[in-house]
Amino acid sequence: MQKLVVPDLQQVEVWLNQAGHESWMCDHCEGLHVASLQSLDGILDSRLFIEPFGILFSTELDLKAASAFSVQADLTRLNLGLPMLKLFLEMLDSGHLLLVASDVMMTTKGICYSQFCEFLEMTLDAKSWLYRECQSLQYILSEQEHFVPPVEGKFSFH
């Protein structure tokens, strides 16, 4: 039987590397960013946090503001189709609309490496499916859409 441990941030980083997933710590949060998701166009953050109750794996998809009603109407279907994820919309003060997808693995009694890998793979698969679904429905704000080219010349409404 494998030894059970209550993982800390360093242990999770070792397990991520062992499983072949690139990750890094940034200066702005206490999370381990997962490169395989975060590198996708339209995903702002994808990171693992160590909490007193376990490991929280949160991913934020940047959505088009115009898709707000469509995404809200689709949330029930998406939540039912992805029972391991908790999905919700978040509107930032800047006006950005985010679809947050999170999953939790309880670790207070300890887990082993294979349990962590199963959690990670199931969550990555679910989030990858969610990303592809949102992309096909044209909910995701792409990097090109972030930049509006400057308008030259003078305009008058008179």
C-alpha positions as CSV (number, residue, x, y, z in Angstrom):
1,M,0.0,0.0,0.0
2,Q,1.2,3.5,-0.9
3,K,2.0,5.9,1.9
4,L,-0.6,8.6,2.5
5,V,0.6,12.2,3.0
6,V,-1.2,15.5,3.5
7,P,0.5,17.3,0.6
8,D,2.0,20.8,0.9
9,L,2.8,23.1,-2.0
10,Q,6.3,21.6,-2.5
11,Q,4.9,18.0,-2.5
12,V,2.2,19.0,-5.1
13,E,4.9,20.6,-7.3
14,V,7.0,17.4,-7.1
15,W,4.0,15.3,-8.1
16,L,3.1,17.6,-11.0
17,N,6.6,17.3,-12.3
18,Q,6.6,13.6,-11.8
19,A,3.4,13.3,-13.8
20,G,4.9,15.4,-16.6
21,H,3.0,18.6,-16.1
22,E,4.9,21.9,-16.2
23,S,4.0,24.3,-13.4
24,W,5.3,27.5,-11.9
25,M,4.7,29.9,-9.0
26,C,4.0,33.6,-9.8
27,D,4.6,36.6,-7.7
28,H,0.9,37.5,-7.4
29,C,-0.7,34.4,-5.8
30,E,0.0,31.4,-3.7
31,G,-1.0,29.0,-6.5
32,L,0.9,26.6,-8.8
33,H,0.0,27.6,-12.3
34,V,-0.5,24.6,-14.7
35,A,1.0,25.3,-18.1
36,S,-1.0,22.8,-20.1
37,L,-4.2,24.8,-19.5
38,Q,-2.9,28.3,-18.9
39,S,-1.1,28.3,-22.3
40,L,-4.5,28.0,-24.1
41,D,-5.9,31.2,-25.7
42,G,-8.7,32.5,-23.5
43,I,-7.6,31.0,-20.2
44,L,-6.4,33.6,-17.8
45,D,-5.4,31.4,-14.9
46,S,-5.2,27.7,-14.2
47,R,-3.7,27.0,-10.8
48,L,-3.6,24.7,-7.8
49,F,-4.0,26.1,-4.3
50,I,-3.2,24.2,-1.1
51,E,-6.0,24.9,1.4
52,P,-6.6,23.5,4.9
53,F,-9.2,21.1,3.6
54,G,-7.3,20.0,0.5
55,I,-6.2,20.9,-3.0
56,L,-8.3,23.5,-5.0
57,F,-7.8,23.5,-8.7
58,S,-9.2,26.6,-10.3
59,T,-9.3,27.7,-13.9
60,E,-10.6,31.0,-15.3
61,L,-11.8,31.3,-18.9
62,D,-12.0,34.8,-20.3
63,L,-15.5,35.2,-22.0
64,K,-16.9,37.7,-24.4
65,A,-19.2,40.1,-22.6
66,A,-21.8,39.5,-25.3
67,S,-22.0,35.8,-24.4
68,A,-23.1,36.5,-20.8
69,F,-26.7,35.5,-21.3
70,S,-25.9,32.5,-23.4
71,V,-23.3,31.2,-20.8
72,Q,-25.7,31.8,-18.0
73,A,-28.4,29.9,-19.8
74,D,-25.9,27.1,-20.5
75,L,-24.6,26.8,-17.0
76,T,-27.0,24.1,-15.8
77,R,-26.2,21.9,-18.8
78,L,-22.4,22.4,-18.3
79,N,-22.6,21.7,-14.5
80,L,-24.7,18.6,-15.1
81,G,-22.2,17.4,-17.8
82,L,-19.2,18.0,-15.6
83,P,-20.2,16.8,-12.1
84,M,-16.6,17.0,-10.7
85,L,-16.4,20.7,-11.5
86,K,-18.1,23.7,-9.9
87,L,-18.8,26.3,-12.6
88,F,-19.8,29.8,-12.0
89,L,-19.7,33.2,-13.7
90,E,-17.7,36.1,-12.3
91,M,-17.9,39.7,-13.5
92,L,-14.8,41.7,-12.6
93,D,-14.8,45.4,-11.9
94,S,-13.0,45.9,-15.2
95,G,-16.1,44.5,-17.0
96,H,-14.4,41.2,-17.9
97,L,-16.6,38.2,-17.7
98,L,-15.0,35.0,-16.4
99,L,-16.2,31.4,-16.3
100,V,-14.6,29.9,-13.3
101,A,-14.2,26.1,-13.2
102,S,-12.9,24.6,-9.9
103,D,-12.5,21.2,-8.4
104,V,-11.4,20.1,-4.9
105,M,-9.6,17.1,-3.6
106,M,-9.9,16.5,0.1
107,T,-6.6,15.7,1.6
108,T,-7.0,16.0,5.4
109,K,-6.7,12.3,5.9
110,G,-3.9,12.0,3.4
111,I,-3.6,11.0,-0.3
112,C,-1.0,9.1,-2.4
113,Y,0.6,10.0,-5.7
114,S,-1.7,7.8,-7.7
115,Q,-4.8,9.4,-6.2
116,F,-3.4,12.8,-7.0
117,C,-2.7,11.8,-10.6
118,E,-6.2,10.5,-11.0
119,F,-7.6,13.7,-9.6
120,L,-5.4,15.8,-11.9
121,E,-6.1,13.8,-15.1
122,M,-9.9,13.8,-14.5
123,T,-9.9,17.5,-13.8
124,L,-7.7,18.3,-16.8
125,D,-9.9,16.2,-19.1
126,A,-13.0,17.9,-17.8
127,K,-11.5,21.4,-18.1
128,S,-10.2,20.6,-21.6
129,W,-13.7,19.5,-22.7
130,L,-15.2,22.6,-21.2
131,Y,-12.7,24.8,-23.0
132,R,-13.4,23.1,-26.4
133,E,-17.2,23.4,-25.7
134,C,-16.9,27.1,-24.9
135,Q,-14.7,27.6,-27.9
136,S,-17.2,25.9,-30.3
137,L,-20.0,28.0,-28.9
138,Q,-17.8,31.1,-29.4
139,Y,-18.0,32.1,-25.7
140,I,-14.2,32.6,-25.3
141,L,-12.6,36.0,-25.8
142,S,-9.5,35.3,-27.9
143,E,-6.2,37.2,-27.5
144,Q,-6.8,39.0,-30.9
145,E,-10.2,40.3,-29.6
146,H,-8.5,42.0,-26.5
147,F,-6.8,44.5,-28.7
148,V,-9.0,47.0,-30.6
149,P,-7.0,48.8,-33.2
150,P,-6.8,52.6,-32.8
151,V,-9.2,54.6,-34.9
152,E,-7.5,57.3,-36.9
153,G,-9.0,60.6,-37.9
154,K,-11.6,62.8,-36.4
155,F,-15.2,61.8,-36.2
156,S,-18.3,63.9,-35.7
157,F,-21.7,62.9,-34.8
158,H,-23.2,66.1,-36.3
